[in-house]
C-alpha cells in the first residue's frame, strides 16, 4: 500500500492513519502542508509563529484523527484547526507590532511555497498595486482585530465561500458576512488617504 499512497483519497488515507499507518499520515501532511503553512503565515504574519502553528496543527490532527467525523471536508477541518491555533496564540500574547514587510527578500516564497498575496497574483489588482500600496495594505491588515483578520484572509485571500468560512470558524454565515464587511470598511478607511493622492 505504501507505494500507492499518493493516489488514495483523503478518506482512505485517514482510515489508514487511524489504523496506525504512519506513512498514510505522512502523505496527508505532504498533501496539505503548504496550505496549512501558507494560511498560518497569512494569519500571524510571522515566520516563527507560522512554523509553530504548522507543527501544532499536525500534532492536533494526529491526536484527534478519531474525532474527524467526515461531515465537512478534511481541508475545512484543517483550516479550522489552524484558525483556532492562531487565534488562541493571539489571545495569549499580543502580536508583535513590527511585522515583516511583504517586500522582505525571504518573503517571496519559502520552502513551503507560502506567500501573503499569493492568490492575488493573476488579478488586475496585483498588477496595479505598487510596493508602497502593498506595504500600506499589509500594515492595515495587521491592524485588523484577529477575529476580523481571520475572516478577511479566508474570504478575500484564500477565496473560501461564506459557507466554508462559517464551518471553519464555527460562526453563522451572517456573522461571517458582518465581520468581512467590517474588515473591508476598516481597510478602506485605512487606505483612503493613500488612494486619494
HELIX and SHEET records of a PDB file:
HELIX    1   1 UNK A    2  UNK A    7  5                                   6    
HELIX    2   2 UNK A   10  UNK A   18  1                                   9    
HELIX    3   3 UNK A   22  UNK A   44  1                                  23    
HELIX    4   4 UNK A   47  UNK A   63  1                                  17    
HELIX    5   5 UNK A   65  UNK A   67  5                                   3    
HELIX    6   6 UNK A   74  UNK A   92  1                                  19    
HELIX    7   7 UNK A  105  UNK A  107  5                                   3    
HELIX    8   8 UNK A  118  UNK A  120  5                                   3    
HELIX    9   9 UNK A  124  UNK A  128  1                                   5    
HELIX   10  10 UNK A  131  UNK A  143  1                                  13    
HELIX   11  11 UNK A  146  UNK A  152  1                                   7    
HELIX   12  12 UNK A  153  UNK A  157  3                                   5    
HELIX   13  13 UNK A  162  UNK A  169  1                                   8    
HELIX   14  14 UNK A  173  UNK A  196  1                                  24    
END                                                                             
